[in-house]
Amino acid sequence: MPEQSKSKDKTDSEAEPSQPNGASDIVRRKPDSENAYFALTVAADLLGSAQSKMGLKDYAGSLVDSKNCIRMSASALLYKDGYVAGTFESTLFYLEKNYAGMFPLEDWKIIENMTPEEKGGLFEAISKALGIKKKQGANFGTEKENAETAARVAEKFVLTVRYIFEAHIEEEMAEEGKPE
């Protein structure tokens, strides 16, 4: 049965109608260049941190920074385009729909489900006491290989978002130069 469209003005916090496959939490907002560039700057800083931690053989720290770098890169695009996504799945949906083939989304799915090798901690102690074995999720190999791959994927995200932003600036400048 087709959805009936409602003719009313959208506010900044209303979800786009008829977003398929659990993407109904993608909310339309006014594009926000300031936050977009801030998010990209934070992503680039996280990438630098991830790469530095790789050099120090802090693979767990590198993985965490790479994951956060990817998330911030995706957020930068959403801010630029004027959207907010409430879930990881909705962010993937948005990127696939609007930037198909530009990002290694399948790798991001694997990275997002990775956990750094924890040495101790409350969760580990309770799990060990209860005899619960840690579930092995999908990964790319050793802790070092996981961190290296995550850093490469994070770098791809940052570079691609920068490219998209540069293209956007060029489009805006071309539009400004056109006679009315």
N, C-alpha and C positions, 0 to 999 in steps of 0.2 A: 504494500500500500504506500503510495507516495506521501511524503511529508507535506503538510500545508505550511506555506511560508507565512510568516507574520510580518506585516509591514510596519515596523517601528524603528526608530533610530537606535543604533547600538551605542551603549556606553563603553567607557574604557574597560570595564570589567566583565562584559558579557562574552560568553563562549561563542565561537563560530558554530552555526547550526550544522547538523548532519556531518560531523567529522566521523569517519568510519573507524572501526577496529580499536575502540578504547581511546581514541584521540580527542574525546569530547572535552578534555581539560586544557586544550589549547585555547588561550584567551587572546583576543585581539586588543591591542593597545596602540597608543600613538608611538610611532617609531622614536627611539631614544638614542640618538647618536652619541651623546655624552656617556651613557652607561655602556653602550656597545664598545666604544674605544677603551673605556676603563676595563671592561671584562677582557678585551683582547690584551691589554697591557698586563693584567694579572696573569692571564694564560701564558704569555711569553715569559714572565718572571718564574712561574711554576715550571715551565719547560727548562729554563736555565738551572733551577734548583734540582730538578730530576736528573739532568745531565751531570751536575756537580756531584750529586749523591752516587751516581753510577761510578764516577771516578774514585770515590771513597769506598766503594764496594758496599754501600748502604742500599742494597737492592730493594728492601722493603720500603724504605723512605722514598726511593726513586719511583717505585710503582705507585705509591700514594700520590706523589706530586704529579706524575703523568696522568693518572685518572682525573685529578682535579683540573689539570691543564685542559684535557679534552672537554670536560664539562663546561669550563669557563669559555672555551672557544665556541662551543655550541650556543651558550648563552649570549655571547657577543652577536652572533648572527640573528638570534631571535630578537634581541633588543633592536638591532638595525632594521629588521623587517617589521617590527611592531607587534611582536607576539610574546607570550609567556606560556611555557608548557609545564604542567604540574607533575609530570612523571617522566622517567627515563624512556619508556615506550613511546610516549607522545613526542618527545624530542626526536627519537629515531624516525618516527613516522613523518614528522615535519621535514627533517633533513632529506629523507628519501624522496618525499614528494616534491620538494622545492630545489634540491641540490643533488639530484640523482647522479650517482656515479662519481661524485666529487670527493667523497669521504669514505674511508675504510670502515663502514658501519658494522660489518660482520666481526672484524677484529675488535671494535669497540665493545660489542656485546660480550665477547670473551673476556676482555680486560675488565669490564665492569663487574664481572662475577668472580674475579680473582681476589684472593685475600693474601696479604703478605704473610710470609712464614713468621709466625709469632713464636717467640721463645718465652714461654711462661704466660703470665697474666691470669686474671680471674676466670675467664671463660675456659682457658686451657686446663686450669686446675680443677674446675668443676666437671668438665668433660672427662678428664682422666679419672676423677674419683667415681664418676657414674659409669665408667667403662664405655663412654660414647666415643666412637672413632670419628675423626674429622672427615667430612665428605670431601673427596677430591673433585674439584670442579674442572671444567675445561681449562687448559692452559697451553702455553707454547713450549714447555719443557722445564728446565731447571729454573730456580728462582732468578738467577742471573739472566737467562734467556727471556723469561717473562718480563723482567724490568727493561731489558734492551728493546724488546718488541713494543712494549707500552710506550717507551720514550720515542721510538720511531713513529708510532701512530700519533702520539701527541704532537710531534714536530709537523707531521703531515696536516693535522688539523690547524695548527697555528699558521703555517705557510698558506694553506688554502683560504683561510678566513682573511688573512692579509691581502691575498690576491683579489678576493671578492670585494673587500673594502676599497682597494685601489681602483677597481673597475667601477665601483659605485661612485667614487669621487669624480672619476673621469666623465661618467655619464652626467652627473650634476653640473660639472663645469661646461660640458657641451650644451646642455639645456640652457644654462645661463647666457651663453654666447649667441643663442639663436634670436633673430629678430622676432618681435611679436606681430 
